[in-house]
Amino acid sequence: MGLASSQARMLLLVGRKSDLEYRGQMINQRRMNIAWQTERVAKEYTDKMSNMKLEVKSVNADGITTNQVIKSSFLHASNMAAVYIEKNADGTYKEVLPTAAEGSSFDNSARIKALYDAGLIKFVEYSLSGGTPVYGNEVNVTTSPKFNYTYDTSDDATASAKYEFESARLQTQDKQLEIELKNVDTQHNAVQTEIDAVKKVIEKNIESSFKTFG
């Protein structure tokens, strides 16, 4: 192989090497994205498995106490009510009893828990005086025997199925990319080996072509 052809071959090999390095970087970036997705899927699964629900103890017509997912009707049966906590312009807070329309929104147990967890409502005791509710002390859900704060397992099966499906899908994608990256590495090593060989040929050509007589 002459000097010119060796240099041309070297240019091709260097270009091939750069292309392989770029492909390797893109594959690693895709694997990084999969790692982020895997982390997100795991977090969603953990959140679903550890989410809590707020229940209130309700006495039925037979006098049996049961834990019910919290709704306004159960609250009233236990002589409790939910009130809004609104922030005033000066930074202080005021309690606002829900209107009839707003009160109906408390029949959404998820909304009740979200409002409570966000500190936007609280629970207070009340009694009826001539048909008019009289509101009293605040009830602490963590200490009051009228409440039950427990894990919500209603969505665990769905969360587990989704987690297993998504994890398997991401693992398959990552494995395919891992194999592809190994192939790229193998080609890169082969190209590097050939580059080293061509370098030696070029060095010998230069030595034999431009060596001065001693």
C-alpha positions in Angstrom: 0.0 0.0 0.0 1.5 3.3 -1.1 1.7 6.5 1.0 -1.2 8.2 -0.8 -3.5 5.2 -0.5 -2.5 4.7 3.1 -3.4 8.3 3.9 -6.7 7.9 2.1 -7.4 4.7 4.1 -6.5 6.5 7.3 -9.0 9.3 6.5 -11.8 6.8 5.9 -11.0 4.9 9.2 -10.9 8.1 11.2 -14.3 9.1 9.8 -15.6 5.6 10.6 -14.2 5.8 14.1 -15.9 9.2 14.7 -19.2 7.8 13.4 -19.0 4.9 15.8 -18.2 7.1 18.7 -21.2 9.3 17.9 -23.5 6.3 17.7 -22.1 5.1 21.1 -22.9 8.5 22.6 -26.5 8.4 21.2 -27.0 4.9 22.6 -25.7 5.9 26.0 -28.1 8.9 25.9 -31.0 6.7 25.1 -30.0 4.4 28.0 -29.8 7.4 30.3 -33.4 8.3 29.3 -34.5 4.8 30.0 -32.9 5.0 33.4 -34.8 8.3 34.1 -38.1 6.6 33.0 -37.4 3.6 35.2 -36.8 5.9 38.1 -40.1 7.7 37.4 -42.0 4.4 37.1 -40.6 3.2 40.4 -41.5 6.5 42.1 -45.1 6.3 40.8 -45.3 2.7 42.0 -44.0 3.6 45.5 -46.4 6.5 45.7 -49.3 4.3 44.8 -48.3 1.6 47.2 -47.8 4.1 50.1 -50.7 6.4 49.6 -53.0 6.9 52.5 -56.8 7.2 52.8 -58.8 9.0 55.5 -61.7 7.1 56.9 -64.3 8.2 59.4 -66.0 5.8 61.8 -69.7 5.6 61.0 -72.5 3.9 63.1 -75.1 2.2 60.9 -78.8 1.6 61.8 -77.9 -1.6 63.6 -75.4 0.3 65.9 -72.4 -1.3 64.2 -69.4 1.0 63.8 -67.6 0.7 60.4 -64.8 2.6 58.8 -66.0 4.5 55.8 -64.1 6.4 53.2 -64.7 10.0 54.3 -67.7 11.8 52.8 -69.8 14.7 54.1 -72.7 12.4 55.0 -70.4 10.3 57.2 -69.0 13.4 58.8 -72.4 14.7 59.7 -73.4 11.3 61.1 -70.4 11.6 63.4 -71.3 15.2 64.4 -68.3 16.6 62.5 -68.0 19.0 59.7 -65.2 20.2 57.3 -64.5 23.9 57.1 -62.3 25.8 54.7 -59.3 27.7 55.9 -58.8 30.8 53.8 -55.8 33.2 54.0 -56.6 36.9 54.4 -54.8 39.7 52.7 -52.8 40.5 55.8 -51.6 36.9 56.1 -54.0 35.8 58.8 -56.4 33.0 58.3 -60.2 32.7 58.7 -62.5 29.8 58.8 -65.3 29.6 56.1 -68.1 27.2 56.4 -68.9 25.7 53.0 -72.1 26.8 51.2 -74.6 24.2 50.2 -73.0 23.9 46.8 -69.5 23.7 48.2 -70.6 21.2 50.7 -71.6 18.8 48.0 -68.0 18.8 46.8 -67.1 17.2 50.1 -68.8 14.0 48.9 -65.6 13.4 46.9 -63.4 11.6 49.4 -60.2 12.2 47.3 -60.9 15.9 47.3 -61.5 15.9 51.0 -58.2 14.2 51.7 -56.3 16.4 49.2 -57.7 19.6 50.8 -56.9 18.3 54.3 -53.4 17.3 53.4 -52.8 20.7 51.8 -54.0 22.4 55.0 -57.0 24.1 53.2 -59.7 22.5 55.4 -60.0 21.2 58.9 -62.5 19.1 60.8 -64.5 20.5 63.6 -67.2 19.1 65.9 -70.7 20.5 65.7 -74.0 20.0 67.3 -77.5 21.1 66.3 -79.3 23.8 68.2 -82.8 24.2 67.0 -81.8 22.8 63.7 -78.8 25.2 63.4 -75.3 23.7 63.5 -73.1 25.0 66.3 -69.4 24.5 65.5 -66.9 23.7 68.2 -63.4 22.2 68.7 -61.1 21.1 65.9 -60.6 17.4 65.6 -57.1 16.0 65.0 -57.4 13.1 62.6 -54.3 11.4 63.9 -55.5 11.2 67.5 -59.3 11.2 67.2 -60.9 7.8 67.6 -63.5 9.0 65.1 -61.0 8.9 62.3 -58.9 6.1 60.7 -55.8 7.1 58.7 -54.7 4.0 56.8 -53.0 2.7 53.6 -55.2 2.8 50.6 -54.9 -0.6 49.0 -57.7 -0.2 46.4 -55.2 0.7 43.6 -52.4 -1.6 44.6 -53.2 -4.4 42.1 -53.4 -1.9 39.2 -50.2 -0.2 40.3 -48.4 -3.5 40.5 -49.5 -4.6 37.1 -48.5 -1.3 35.5 -45.2 -1.3 37.3 -44.4 -4.8 36.2 -45.4 -4.1 32.6 -43.5 -0.8 32.4 -40.4 -2.2 34.1 -40.3 -5.2 31.7 -40.7 -2.9 28.7 -37.9 -0.6 29.8 -35.6 -3.5 30.7 -36.1 -5.0 27.3 -35.3 -1.7 25.6 -32.2 -1.3 27.7 -31.0 -4.8 27.0 -31.4 -4.2 23.2 -29.4 -1.0 23.5 -26.8 -2.7 25.6 -26.3 -5.3 22.9 -26.2 -2.6 20.2 -23.6 -0.7 22.2 -21.4 -3.8 22.6 -21.6 -4.3 18.8 -20.5 -0.6 18.3 -17.7 -1.1 20.8 -16.5 -4.2 18.9 -16.5 -2.3 15.6 -14.8 0.6 17.3 -12.0 -1.6 18.6 -11.6 -3.2 15.2 -11.3 0.2 13.5 -8.8 1.4 16.1 -6.7 -1.7 15.5 -6.7 -1.0 11.8 -5.9 2.6 12.3 -2.9 1.6 14.3 -1.8 -0.8 11.6 -2.2 1.8 8.9 -0.2 4.3 11.0 2.7 1.8 11.0 2.4 1.4 7.3 2.5 5.2 6.8 5.5 5.5 9.1 7.3 2.8 7.1 6.4 4.5 3.8 7.7 7.8 5.1 10.9 6.3 6.4 11.6 4.4 3.2 10.6 7.3 0.9 12.2 10.3 2.7 15.1 8.7 4.5 18.3 10.5 3.7 21.5 8.6 3.1 23.7 8.4 6.1 
